Amino acid sequence: MAMQQLCGDACPRSRRRAFALQCLYTFLHLCRLRDPIINKVAFRPPSKHGYALDKNGNFILYNYRLPLVYGSDVLRNLGLKCYHVFAPKNGSKRISMLVIHHGDDFESPAELSPGNPPKREFVLFSHGNNTDIGYSFPKCVSLCKNSGVNLLAYDYSGYGLSDGKVGEKHLFKDIEHAYTYLREELHVPPENIILYGNSLGSVTSSYICGKGDRFPVGGMILEAGLASVMRLQAGSCHASCRFDVFDNVKHLKLKALVPTLIMHGTDDTLIPVQHSMYLAQVSEARHAELLGAAAPAEGQSTTSSGESRPSSHDSAGGKPPPPIALEKLPEDYIRTWWVPGANHNNIAIDFEDTYDRTVQTFFQLCKKWRSAKN
């Protein structure tokens, strides 16, 4: 599928809409209205928090219909532990974070040091819009249990118990604080940090991955991500300008050469699957650049056709994935999964078995990448 067809550029109406949006965004920026308007309309923190803290700071799942449940009680029989923390410690604005970890890895952060880091991979989880780390708790627990990883989830400014107001610029500071906590407080090696961005969270994950010199990581998962707000409004993945919002394309053009899994439902009516297909193309082109290889010709990219990488599946069924071999080709580091019939929020729920298998295989790829790198 040619890139123009993939991104809707063949439609004259899309081109006219894109030009009008470019003019509008430029005008709003010059009038200093861009950020206030975006902060007002783009962010949707839940009206009621999905969690609370008791007087000792213990994490409580806040369900408005059922009695309060401690997160530690939910995890006890799963061999998992959790604790809540605010970061940075000395900052005037604090970010609310939840750490879920395997009890056989470490009992408390006090045990950890640069010479004794956590043994398991640590997922840095960035949730979507209209949710918080309380509502995301079941998904995070399932990811830890089924894939054998530890996880840190955090709330953006203005979400959950995090201080401050919502804002695009604040998002990036928020994930920087979370990343710094993993590195400096838990002593997680950078190659063991796996970014996971869901919907809005794809923006912060792509941002960190695009700054590999400052924030090195060992892999990235993007679920139901967008190319950018302007591209979404214009119906064209090529419609953008310097004042665009949530511009994942810009970040991924600078991404580090790390394993990347991109998944998206084909029936997503909020963010069309073509956005993730385009992000996969951009990522593969970046990998080709870093490897000194020729980027795939337009229309020939193995990530644009809707077909999955060897470690992924295009349907809820399918055979187990074949063994992974790294030959240092651009596409070797990219895995895609376009989920037939899935919408924006149900991949991990309605396609649970294949989701678990796909994510587990991706973590195997990350381990092989670390071995090949070393």
Summary of the structure (lengths in Angstrom):
residues: 374
radius of gyration: 20.2
end to end distance: 36.7
largest distance: 60.9
contacts: 1300
relative contact order: 0.12
helix: 39%
strand: 16%
